[in-house]
Amino acid sequence: MAWYWRAKPEFEAIAGVDGLTVSGPFDTQAAAEHWLTGTFEALADRGVQAVSLYEEDRLVYGPMNLDAG
């Protein structure tokens, strides 16, 4: 299986991501969550306001707000 983080569609152009996928694929959910822990501030700085975690095409959870404040 593969896990992916995806931004809300309306933030696609702002974030400069390819399609809706922000990052991935990851081999495990833990690896995907670890990546987000280290990069959520950079994503927020790029204009991404929320992300959702997908396993293949299945929504695992989200959207999660990236606003640290």
N, C-alpha and C positions, 0 to 999 in steps of 0.2 A: 504494500500500500504506500501511498504518497500523501503527505500533508502539505497544504499551501495556506499562506495568508493572503487574503484578498481585501482590497479597499472597497469602500462604497463606490458605486459607479460615478457619482457626481464629483468625486475627488480624483478620478483617473487622470485627467489632463493636468491638474495641479501637481500631483505626485510624480508625474513622468514615468509611470509604470507601464509595462507592456500588458495591454488589456487590463484586467482587474487584478491580476496576480502581483502581489507585492514582493513575495519571495517564496522560494521552494524550488523543487520539491525537497522535502525532508523525509528521511526514512522512518522516523518515529514522531509521535506527538510531543514527546519530551524534547526532542531536538528542535522542533518548530517553536515550542514555548520558550526554550532557552534563547533562541535567536531573537525573538520578539523582546525578551527582557533586556537584551543588550542594545536594541536598535529602536525601541518605540519613540524615544525622544527625537532621533534623527528623522523618523517618519513624520512625526508631528511637525517638525520644523519645515518639512517639505510640503506641508499642507494636508496630509492625511489626517482625518479626524477620527476615523474608526476603522477597525479591521475585523474580519471574521476568519475563523479557522475552519478549513475544509479537509476532509479525508476523501480523496478523489473528488466525487461530486456531492458528497454528503456534508451538510453543515454540521460541524461538531459543536461550536458555540460562537456567539457574536450576534450582532456587531458589538465590539468593545470600544469604548471611547478612549482615545489616546491623550486626552487633555489631562496633563499632570496637575493642573491647578485647581 
